Amino acid sequence: MAFAELLDRLGGMGRFQVLYVASLAVPLLMLASHNLLQNFTAGIPDHRCQVHFPANETRLVNGSQEEVLQAFIPMDGQQKLDKCRRFVTVQWQLLEANRTSANETEVATEPCLDGWSYSKELFSHTIVTEWDLVCESKTLKQMAQSIYMAGILVGSALFGSLSDKFGRKALLVWCYLQMATTGTCAAFAPGFTAYCTFRFLAGLAMSGITLNSVSLCMEWIPTHIRAVVGTFNGYCYTTGQFILAGIAFAIPDWRWLQLTVSLPFFIFFLYSWLFVESARWLATAGKPERAVDELKKVAKINRRKEEGDKLNTEVLSSLLQKDLSSIRSRHTMADLIRTPAMRKISSGVSFVWFSTSFAYYGLAMDLQDFGVNIYLTQLIFGAVDFPAKLISVLTITFVGRRFSQAFALILAGLCILTNIFIPQELSTMRMVFAVIGKGSLAASFNCAYIFSGELFPTVIRQTGMGLGGTMARVGGIVAPLVRITGEYLPSLPLVIYGAAPIVSGIAACFLPETRNMPLPETAEQVERRSRKATEEEQQMKVLLNSSKLDPDREAS
């Protein structure tokens, strides 16, 4: 008997499992608040150079402030006040009715030496306004988000190995505390460097929370319920996007917003001490006595105390003999590229995860570009995930994994590329295509979790999923940096964001279909399936060629 059968004997998806999944899901509501937080804490308000009006100047009284500022600040290509330059000397003659554009272009300008003046219409206070992350320094805003995503990448490797050594519960408790502490410290950061440091540490904690929450969920619930629980957790993250929009609208000051989304993790830290450690991990880590104690607790909560009383270390060892023997067989990252079939799968999965995350954060982290209210945009971007994930589940189930994955990626890429040709003035149309693209990428994420898990054999499934997760985090790091290329060509970021998922969608077409297929146990099974599929394709080609050469046979 395997561990899954033991869980069924102790109540299956009983009261303990329901409470446990719910307790782990509540913190997931706040994860989106940190991943997408810089949409609001790093919002860029309208700005211009700070100017000092001369005292007792009568011309300041006669015109509106917008008109008078034209004597201090040149106009840009869109006939708006330039955001990064000002006149060296005041040009009162530009306020005259007979002024010409030639008069303005010949006047010397200089950078905003006295700082900037920011509009408070949309954002009252952000890291951009506090540390002047505009003009020559505006790339630092994208750098801050990339540093946070780098923390998630490092945390994935760090906490993944530490949780295998010290347990899921201990690392999860620590990560809740680290997220609460570093998030709070970021709210009081005295400078940009300190802010980035605390955000990096928050990214580390974010990865640890995600990895250990998923591990505890998967290791305490029956196999047939895992897909439902996974979907439920995904919808919790989606709901968190609504929560972020509401909190950000109510709290426009970045420090208070950062503090508000961080303090709840102190509560999660306090109640996480009540969590039960994974009995599966305890058994494999050489702690069978504790594993039996935890299983008896679960049996009691699930009202299966009699079954729990039958357990002891000898019974547990005999029941888990099959699981323990498979764990003892060592496999490495090299197994992912050892055979031709595994190389194809590993390459395809890497493409899919990288481009999905890359394009997702490329869209989701720059809401101001769409010309629609940023709070409304966040709500719409969150809402589209619900139907998108539902549709993806239906197509995955009834059509196939490969088609669903490829279609979602290619559709997302086409929507992003379409926005290149839509004028900025048509903000509603641009928003429609962006929403469809974002929903397609959410569907791609949903499909990737299932498809990737079915492609890799059991002996290296976690290693393969780790590869996909790593590539996704690399995509999240690179995505904000691509925005910088817009300085050279405004449409270049959208070209890159759109091309990546299309290329990956085409690559996904070469992956094997896994719908209604049993999960492979070893790399040798994967190789045999690949050879069999190749032989069937060759036979089909032979039949097609022979039918073309023999019209009478085709007619018959």
Salt bridges, closest charged atoms under 4 A:
ASP46 OD1 - LYS83 NZ 3.83
GLU57 OE2 - ARG59 NE 2.82
GLU104 OE1 - ARG99 NH2 2.70
GLU110 OE2 - ARG86 NE 2.88
ASP114 OD2 - HIS52 NE2 3.72
ASP114 OD2 - ARG86 NH1 2.82
GLU130 OE1 - HIS125 NE2 2.71
GLU130 OE2 - ARG255 NH2 2.45
ASP164 OD1 - ARG168 NH1 2.97
GLU219 OE2 - ARG168 NH2 2.77
GLU294 OE1 - LYS297 NZ 3.35
GLU307 OE1 - ARG9 NH2 3.16
GLU307 OE2 - LYS310 NZ 3.70
ASP309 OD2 - LYS305 NZ 3.30
ASP323 OD2 - ARG280 NH1 3.59
ASP335 OD2 - HIS331 ND1 3.47
ASP335 OD1 - ARG338 NE 2.85
ASP366 OD2 - ARG483 NE 3.10
ASP369 OD2 - ARG483 NH1 3.04
ASP385 OD1 - LYS438 NZ 2.93
GLU454 OE1 - ARG401 NE 2.85
GLU487 OE2 - LYS138 NZ 2.61
